[in-house]
Amino acid sequence: MTGKMKLYIGLLVLGLALVGSGLWFLLNPSPVVEIPEDEPVIAMENLYTMAGERNTLFIYEDGTVICLEETGLRPTMNKTRTWKKGHIDEQELNTIMLFIQDIRFAELEESYYQSAIPQSDLQHIISVKYQDIDKTVVVNGYFSPDSSKPYPKLPYPLDEIYNKLMDIADNKTEEIYQESFEFTVPKE
């Protein structure tokens, strides 16, 4: 076999490989996660900096539930983002909103800080924008109620809200996509 023939066969194999991989990506695209355009009525973010984890939950007025679970957010870890999506019916949404109104969420303090754990990396943020409620509560230094750590858990009624929202995230959503991504810390 001559050198030209080997070159042509090599180029033909390379061309077929590129066309094949292009067809594979065309036939197996990443799923599109459809997110409602309006603002969520409930949003919760749980950030565990030292563990390199962030979990975010959004509930929209139409009942759409979007859950993002990000892991590996520290420099030497493999970073993954898992998208989950689900739906709750109008009755479930109304039950949660009635609970939020009954506990007087709008009257809660805007921030809670656990002084027993100085400079904590634990942060929970719960936001509600529904009818006459427009409130965000930030909680620092408390462990979530489902934690096995022997440290203070979220104060009442935030622990109850956390439990209800995590129940929705765990039981009303299904994983639709998982991706690896790069996370860079912005330089000042």
Phi, psi and omega in degrees: 000135182277167180297324179294319181296317178298320179297314181295320178294318178299316178294322178296316178296316178298316178298316179296322179295317179294317178295318179297315180291325176297318177295322179298314179294327179291320182275341181233063182286162174295141181292148177269124179268109181278122181243131178303149183282334181284166180289149176291149177278333176225135175224139177223133176233131176242119183243125177239087189301308184293330177280346180072037183232145173217129177240130182231137180232134176234133174238126183258163185297333178279001179096357178294135179239124177241132180230129176244129176240114180248132179230162178076032185279009176262157190306323186262007185263157172283125186266128177227149175232125179250125178262130174234146180219146179199193182209140171243149181279172184299323180296317178296318178297316179297322179297316178295316182293323176296319177299315180297321177291319182297325180275001178061052180305321182296340182262357179293157175296156181282337178214147177233139182225128179272107184285344180288343180238087183294143179050054182288150175261008181262125179219134177234132179234127177236124179238138176229126175229093185208126181049245184267006179258126174217087190217141172235132179241128180248129182237124181242137171089358179259144175276154178290154182301336181270005180284145177268000181290144182275041181248167181303136178269172179305141179289154175290142004266006182296329177295323179291318178298314178305311181299317180295318181289322177292328175298319177295314181300320183282324190250348183244003179237156177232144178294129178244342181195145174226135183224154171262147181211164178262136179237118180243143178272124181296139178265140181271000000 
